[in-house]
Amino acid sequence: TGDKSSNPYAASNGKLRNKQAILDEAQSTMDFQTIEAVYIQNFFISFWMGDYDKALEASDTAMSFPSAKMPKVALIYHILYRGIAAFHLHREGNGEKWLKEGNDMKDQMEIWVKNSEVLFENKLLLLEAEYCASMCEVILAKESYKFSIKVARDNG
């Protein structure tokens, strides 16, 4: 168990030793929110490590739970990063399904931008830049990336 301040599993008094133990316990009690949270965490970790295949696999599992579509901050970034990863996989030659998936994530961001332009506009512009890059529209993609950065800076 060790020092509780450096051991994130110490609060369980040894019952949950690692993320897999948390997942096993959640599955045995049908705690779907915890299962979703573990897969979302796996998605973000894999995304930031550049393993988009693994990230999207974790994302698919997380999104299979009804609670995954409930509004929460993690969903915003999940949709954004899923779109980026999907467009990347399309550009890497992994099929048109990834272009469609990226567009689906962009469509979701378009819905949200109507509710809060300040929060979502730069994210939508980033997904539009990724789409343009996927369509080999290099100049338009570059301009969209720059505009996304400007809007993010302007909105804090």
C-alpha positions as CSV (number, residue, x, y, z in Angstrom):
1,T,0.0,0.0,0.0
2,G,2.8,2.5,0.7
3,D,2.5,6.2,1.2
4,K,-1.2,7.1,0.7
5,S,-0.3,10.5,-0.8
6,S,1.6,8.9,-3.7
7,N,-0.6,5.8,-4.1
8,P,-3.9,6.5,-5.9
9,Y,-5.2,3.0,-4.9
10,A,-4.5,3.4,-1.1
11,A,-8.0,4.6,-0.3
12,S,-9.3,1.1,-1.1
13,N,-7.1,-0.5,1.7
14,G,-5.5,-3.0,-0.7
15,K,-8.8,-4.1,-2.3
16,L,-8.1,-2.4,-5.6
17,R,-4.4,-2.5,-6.5
18,N,-4.5,-1.1,-10.0
19,K,-6.7,0.0,-12.9
20,Q,-7.5,-3.6,-13.9
21,A,-8.7,-4.4,-10.4
22,I,-11.0,-1.4,-10.5
23,L,-12.3,-2.5,-13.9
24,D,-12.8,-6.1,-12.6
25,E,-14.7,-4.9,-9.5
26,A,-16.9,-2.5,-11.6
27,Q,-17.7,-5.3,-14.0
28,S,-18.6,-7.7,-11.2
29,T,-21.0,-5.1,-9.7
30,M,-22.3,-3.8,-13.1
31,D,-21.0,-0.3,-12.2
32,F,-21.2,1.0,-15.7
33,Q,-20.2,4.6,-14.9
34,T,-16.9,3.3,-13.5
35,I,-16.3,1.0,-16.4
36,E,-17.0,3.9,-18.8
37,A,-14.6,6.1,-16.8
38,V,-11.8,3.5,-17.0
39,Y,-12.2,3.2,-20.8
40,I,-12.3,7.0,-21.2
41,Q,-9.1,7.2,-19.2
42,N,-7.6,4.5,-21.5
43,F,-8.8,6.5,-24.5
44,F,-7.1,9.7,-23.3
45,I,-3.9,8.0,-22.4
46,S,-3.7,6.1,-25.7
47,F,-4.5,9.3,-27.6
48,W,-1.8,11.3,-26.0
49,M,0.7,8.5,-26.5
50,G,-0.1,8.6,-30.2
51,D,-1.7,5.1,-30.4
52,Y,-4.9,6.1,-32.2
53,D,-6.0,2.6,-32.9
54,K,-5.9,1.7,-29.3
55,A,-7.5,5.0,-28.3
56,L,-10.4,4.4,-30.7
57,E,-10.9,0.9,-29.4
58,A,-11.2,2.2,-25.9
59,S,-13.5,5.0,-27.1
60,D,-15.8,2.5,-28.8
61,T,-16.1,0.5,-25.6
62,A,-16.7,3.6,-23.5
63,M,-19.3,4.9,-26.0
64,S,-21.2,1.7,-25.8
65,F,-22.6,2.7,-22.4
66,P,-25.7,4.9,-22.3
67,S,-24.0,7.1,-19.6
68,A,-21.2,8.0,-22.1
69,K,-23.6,10.3,-23.9
70,M,-24.6,12.2,-20.8
71,P,-23.3,15.8,-20.9
72,K,-20.0,16.2,-19.0
73,V,-16.7,17.9,-19.6
74,A,-14.9,14.6,-20.5
75,L,-17.4,14.1,-23.4
76,I,-16.4,17.4,-25.0
77,Y,-12.7,16.3,-25.2
78,H,-13.6,12.8,-26.0
79,I,-15.5,13.9,-29.1
80,L,-12.8,16.4,-30.1
81,Y,-9.9,13.9,-29.7
82,R,-11.9,11.0,-31.3
83,G,-12.5,13.3,-34.3
84,I,-8.8,14.1,-34.5
85,A,-7.8,10.5,-34.2
86,A,-10.3,9.4,-36.9
87,F,-9.1,12.0,-39.4
88,H,-5.5,10.9,-38.7
89,L,-6.3,7.3,-39.3
90,H,-8.1,8.3,-42.6
91,R,-4.9,10.2,-43.7
92,E,-2.9,7.2,-42.8
93,G,-4.9,5.1,-45.4
94,N,-7.0,3.2,-42.9
95,G,-10.3,3.6,-44.9
96,E,-13.2,5.9,-45.6
97,K,-14.9,4.8,-42.4
98,W,-12.5,7.0,-40.5
99,L,-13.4,10.1,-42.6
100,K,-17.0,9.4,-41.9
101,E,-16.3,9.0,-38.2
102,G,-14.3,12.3,-38.1
103,N,-17.2,14.0,-39.9
104,D,-19.6,12.6,-37.3
105,M,-17.5,14.1,-34.5
106,K,-17.4,17.4,-36.4
107,D,-21.2,17.3,-36.8
108,Q,-21.6,16.9,-33.1
109,M,-19.3,19.9,-32.4
110,E,-21.4,21.9,-34.9
111,I,-24.5,21.2,-32.8
112,W,-22.7,22.2,-29.6
113,V,-21.3,25.4,-31.1
114,K,-24.9,26.7,-31.4
115,N,-25.2,26.5,-27.7
116,S,-21.9,28.0,-26.7
117,E,-19.8,29.5,-29.4
118,V,-17.2,30.6,-27.0
119,L,-16.6,27.1,-25.7
120,F,-16.9,25.1,-28.9
121,E,-15.9,27.3,-31.8
122,N,-12.1,26.7,-31.7
123,K,-12.7,23.0,-31.3
124,L,-15.0,23.0,-34.4
125,L,-12.4,24.9,-36.3
126,L,-9.7,22.4,-35.3
127,L,-11.9,19.5,-36.6
128,E,-12.6,21.4,-39.8
129,A,-8.8,21.9,-40.2
130,E,-8.4,18.1,-39.7
131,Y,-11.0,17.5,-42.3
132,C,-9.3,19.8,-44.8
133,A,-6.0,18.1,-44.2
134,S,-7.7,14.7,-44.8
135,M,-9.0,16.0,-48.1
136,C,-5.5,17.2,-49.1
137,E,-6.6,20.9,-48.9
138,V,-3.3,21.9,-47.4
139,I,-3.7,25.7,-47.7
140,L,-7.3,25.7,-46.3
141,A,-6.2,23.3,-43.5
142,K,-3.3,25.6,-42.5
143,E,-5.6,28.6,-42.4
144,S,-8.2,26.7,-40.3
145,Y,-5.5,25.6,-37.9
146,K,-4.3,29.2,-37.5
147,F,-7.9,30.5,-37.1
148,S,-8.7,27.8,-34.5
149,I,-5.6,28.9,-32.5
150,K,-6.7,32.6,-32.7
151,V,-10.2,31.9,-31.6
152,A,-8.9,29.8,-28.7
153,R,-6.6,32.6,-27.6
154,D,-9.4,35.3,-28.0
155,N,-11.8,33.2,-25.9
156,G,-9.4,32.5,-23.2
